[in-house]
Amino acid sequence: MSERTSVVVVGAGQAGLAMSFCLSELGIDHVVLERGEVANSWRTERWDSLRLLTPNWQSRLPGHRYRGPDPDGFMSMAEVVDFVSTYAELVRAPVRTHCKVTRIGPTDDGYHVATENGDLRCKSVVLASGANNLPVVPAVREALPSDVASFTPMDYRRPGDLPEGGVLVVGASATGVQLAQEIHASGRPVTLAVGEHVRLPRRYRGLDVQWWMDSTGILDESYTEVDDLVRARGVPSPQLVGTPERSTLDLNTLTDGGVELVGRLAAIRDGYAQFSGSLKNVVALADLKMARLLDRFEDWAGETEADAPSDPPEPWDPTRVSASPRLGLDLRSGEIRSVVWATGFKPDYSWLDVPVLDRKGKLRHDGGVVAAPGLYALGLTFLRKRKSSFIHGVEDDVRFLSAHLAAHLGIAGRAQALAATA
Ligand SMILES: Cc1cc2nc3c(=O)[nH]c(=O)nc-3n(C[C@H](O)[C@H](O)[C@H](O)COP(=O)(O)OP(=O)(O)OC[C@H]3O[C@@H](n4cnc5c(N)ncnc54)[C@H](O)[C@@H]3O)c2cc1C
């Protein structure tokens, strides 16, 4: 006999816990199944030096927010684990740790959930299992010479993990620029292959760029408002790092420090890495987009004079690239001893036996309402809003989706009554 509950939430990261908070508020019985410990991804899948790139004041979940002495600081991984674990205790989330979900399949009246510790039956499932379970590594990896070591951000912990010698970092989004900088600082020469990226200053007119993104409403843009949702969901993470100095980390910072920039890695043939000749265009485009964003900030500041900071706009330099960056690199020459694939992450739904994935393996959903009755998703990029995959973005999504779920269970009236008395 399988155990019965109304809702199974898969994953005890911030998203699953925030959903648990809302379900408890609505009086809906549920369990949160977690394959590791609470905040498992932050504990086990990040590199040692990582800090949040969102400031502490932005770390907020339904019923909980950062209240420490450094609202403008950036949490270390230990601090994030503490923040999320404290939340789990605070909201008394019914988490079962070390309970890996191995299969979810449909039944006549809901879902059958198989775990390593027994089975459950439920009417509704919330997939809060994360958007970053697996590294995305391009197929060219297969063509790497066997004596060049290969790392993803999920198995990289610190520069000392890499062999001595040159490192090719592929990808110049948040992860790529952060790893390029720290690996270069360890004394290993770094070449950075740069594809499409988003350039951002850490601060603008004296305030953190996240303050601007928040205040101008950019992070609140809805998935129904953007022209090209597929593209919006694929936008790379911005070149940002959270440090006590609150410094900008862009390609100019890296080249000034001695990192060599090359174009996007296009192919590896006979041990020879080939880079796209588009570096100049790619950086020009990123500069243009950043200039447009700063103009948008200015427009907003002009319209809301009372809220706008009084500091003048800081000048910024266009990204500097060599007139003729290298187009090729012989990976057999010994110059490069390891490659770090900072080429993105994707969710893992290999255990989901419900026909809701498209041909590319992406979940078919409408703002988190998955294309199967009673199935919901959380934490995915631009799920309902631009901020959806961030810590501070989950609240709006869980409020909406828990109400939808209550309606699915036929208790929308109770949910409304509770909301009215809240
Ligand atoms: C490198 C990196 C840096 C980031 N920096 C920031 C930042 O600065 N600020 C910010 O707001 N966001 C940041 N994010 C984005 C986001 O906040 C994190 O990815 C966050 O962990 C997402 O929370 P989540 O609850 O959606 O997923 P997760 O935290 O990944 O939680 C999912 C949980 O599901 C569990 N799980 C998965 N599969 C199963 C299964 N089959 N059975 C049981 N349990 C399962 C996992 O163990 C995990 O604990 C960052 C992401 C990455 C990858």
The ligand as a MOL file (V3000), in Angstrom:
LIG
                    3D

  0  0  0     0  0            999 V3000
M  V30 BEGIN CTAB
M  V30 COUNTS 53 58 0 0 0
M  V30 BEGIN ATOM
M  V30 1 C 26.1250 29.0460 -9.7120 0
M  V30 2 C 24.8010 29.6170 -9.3290 0
M  V30 3 C 24.7510 30.8410 -8.6840 0
M  V30 4 C 23.5220 31.3950 -8.3380 0
M  V30 5 N 23.5020 32.6130 -7.7080 0
M  V30 6 C 22.3190 33.1510 -7.3390 0
M  V30 7 C 22.2650 34.4010 -6.6390 0
M  V30 8 O 23.2750 35.0600 -6.4270 0
M  V30 9 N 21.0540 34.8660 -6.2460 0
M  V30 10 C 19.8900 34.2020 -6.5010 0
M  V30 11 O 18.8220 34.6750 -6.0970 0
M  V30 12 N 19.9160 33.0320 -7.1960 0
M  V30 13 C 21.0960 32.5070 -7.6220 0
M  V30 14 N 21.1020 31.3200 -8.3170 0
M  V30 15 C 19.8280 30.7850 -8.8150 0
M  V30 16 C 18.9480 30.0350 -7.8080 0
M  V30 17 O 18.6460 30.8430 -6.6990 0
M  V30 18 C 19.5580 28.7500 -7.3560 0
M  V30 19 O 19.7670 27.9270 -8.4650 0
M  V30 20 C 18.6700 28.0250 -6.3410 0
M  V30 21 O 19.3740 26.9050 -5.8380 0
M  V30 22 C 17.3590 27.5830 -6.9540 0
M  V30 23 O 16.4760 27.1550 -5.9380 0
M  V30 24 P 15.4140 26.0220 -6.2000 0
M  V30 25 O 14.7410 25.7530 -4.9070 0
M  V30 26 O 14.5930 26.3700 -7.3810 0
M  V30 27 O 16.3150 24.7810 -6.6580 0
M  V30 28 P 17.4500 24.0240 -5.8400 0
M  V30 29 O 18.0680 24.8830 -4.8050 0
M  V30 30 O 18.3280 23.4050 -6.8360 0
M  V30 31 O 16.6150 22.9240 -5.0610 0
M  V30 32 C 16.1310 21.7710 -5.6900 0
M  V30 33 C 16.2270 20.6310 -4.7220 0
M  V30 34 O 15.6310 19.4780 -5.3160 0
M  V30 35 C 16.3770 18.3570 -4.9450 0
M  V30 36 N 16.1010 17.3150 -5.9180 0
M  V30 37 C 16.4010 17.3140 -7.2480 0
M  V30 38 N 16.0120 16.1390 -7.8060 0
M  V30 39 C 15.4270 15.4230 -6.8290 0
M  V30 40 C 14.8380 14.1380 -6.7980 0
M  V30 41 N 14.7720 13.3500 -7.8870 0
M  V30 42 N 14.3270 13.6950 -5.6090 0
M  V30 43 C 14.3910 14.4700 -4.5030 0
M  V30 44 N 14.9760 15.6710 -4.4880 0
M  V30 45 C 15.4740 16.1540 -5.6380 0
M  V30 46 C 17.8000 18.8460 -4.9490 0
M  V30 47 O 18.6330 18.0300 -4.1610 0
M  V30 48 C 17.6540 20.2430 -4.3940 0
M  V30 49 O 17.8430 20.3360 -3.0100 0
M  V30 50 C 22.3190 30.7270 -8.6530 0
M  V30 51 C 22.3900 29.4970 -9.3170 0
M  V30 52 C 23.6160 28.9380 -9.6420 0
M  V30 53 C 23.6480 27.6220 -10.3530 0
M  V30 END ATOM
M  V30 BEGIN BOND
M  V30 1 1 1 2
M  V30 2 1 2 3
M  V30 3 2 2 52
M  V30 4 2 3 4
M  V30 5 1 4 5
M  V30 6 1 4 50
M  V30 7 2 5 6
M  V30 8 1 6 7
M  V30 9 1 6 13
M  V30 10 2 7 8
M  V30 11 1 7 9
M  V30 12 1 9 10
M  V30 13 2 10 11
M  V30 14 1 10 12
M  V30 15 2 12 13
M  V30 16 1 13 14
M  V30 17 1 14 15
M  V30 18 1 14 50
M  V30 19 1 15 16
M  V30 20 1 16 17
M  V30 21 1 16 18
M  V30 22 1 18 19
M  V30 23 1 18 20
M  V30 24 1 20 21
M  V30 25 1 20 22
M  V30 26 1 22 23
M  V30 27 1 23 24
M  V30 28 2 24 25
M  V30 29 1 24 26
M  V30 30 1 24 27
M  V30 31 1 27 28
M  V30 32 2 28 29
M  V30 33 1 28 30
M  V30 34 1 28 31
M  V30 35 1 31 32
M  V30 36 1 32 33
M  V30 37 1 33 34
M  V30 38 1 33 48
M  V30 39 1 34 35
M  V30 40 1 35 36
M  V30 41 1 35 46
M  V30 42 1 36 37
M  V30 43 1 36 45
M  V30 44 2 37 38
M  V30 45 1 38 39
M  V30 46 1 39 40
M  V30 47 2 39 45
M  V30 48 1 40 41
M  V30 49 2 40 42
M  V30 50 1 42 43
M  V30 51 2 43 44
M  V30 52 1 44 45
M  V30 53 1 46 47
M  V30 54 1 46 48
M  V30 55 1 48 49
M  V30 56 2 50 51
M  V30 57 1 51 52
M  V30 58 1 52 53
M  V30 END BOND
M  V30 END CTAB
M  END
